Amino acid sequence: MQKFSRTWSLMRASWQLLKQDKEILVFPVISAVCCLLVMASFAVPMFLTEYWRPPGTSAPGGQQVAYYAVLFLFYVANYFVVIFFQSAMVACAAIRMRGGDPTVADGLRAAMSRLHLILGWALVSATVGMVLKIIEDRSKWLGRFVAGLLGMAWTLATFMVIPVMVVEQKGPFAALKESAVLLKKTWGEQLISNVSFGLVFTVLAIPGILLMVAGFFTGSTVGVIACLALGMIYLLLLATVQSALQAIFNTALYLYAREGQVPAGFESGMLDSAMAQK
């Protein structure tokens, strides 16, 4: 319960910082648009050629290789877009926490200067994602269970990879190693933050979902379309804020765990208690 309370305090502090730098919200919006474009560029050709269906174990080897090769390329492209704009958000958050006043250009410039690191981490992430996908495809229930456990462990271990890459400009494997080291200091806060953020935004998403459902009871096509549109806009805005807050939270936790200095906008008490005692 103490960890939940502490994480709530950190979330509130992240929100206060976001209000100072609302331009950070631009990055998840652009990221979402780019991800949709990437998805369309892969989904349309695969749908037209009927290669969207995962091949069974009895399918020819060439078909399986082709399917997973295309899927891997999709993973790389999608991860690259997501990591690029997450890096821009982390860069802006780090500038603010160190007393600066970041702009969108600052975030984009920082991400562009780390393009090779971002591509490297996208390749690593895509490889892990592909392995988990194959495990899931090969065994329905057991595969999903194992992939879920491995995916959760991977998420925790890589919690601070992007802040390490952005601030320290370390390569993917060095950043992964550093993230794992910092995990030992902040593992409780990382785990609870994932649960807390997910819980909070799941609850906040309920009005948007109810609005879309209510549209089908209006009895008119216009009402259905209007409710669906408003509900989707609400959910997209919510996802945008969640992404920005998570990036700010990760950056604050990283800076304190790595440098021992309290980031601007946060209190030493809440961050002191977030560190595991040695």
Secondary structure, 3 states (H helix, E strand, C coil): CHHHHHHHHHHHHHHHHHHHCHHHHHHHHHHHHHHHHHHHHHHHHHHHCCCCCCCCCCCCHHHHHHHHHHHHHHHHHHHHHHHHHHHHHHHHHHHHHCCCCCCHHHHHHHHHHCHHHHHHHHHHHHHHHHHHHHHHHHCHHHHHHHHHHHHHHHHHHCCCHHHHHHHHCCCHHHHHHHHHHHHHHHHHHHHHHHHHHHHHHHHHHHHHHHHHHHHCCCCCHHHHHHHHHHHHHHHHHHHHHHHHHHHHHHHHHHHHHHHCCCCCCCCHHHHHCCCCCC
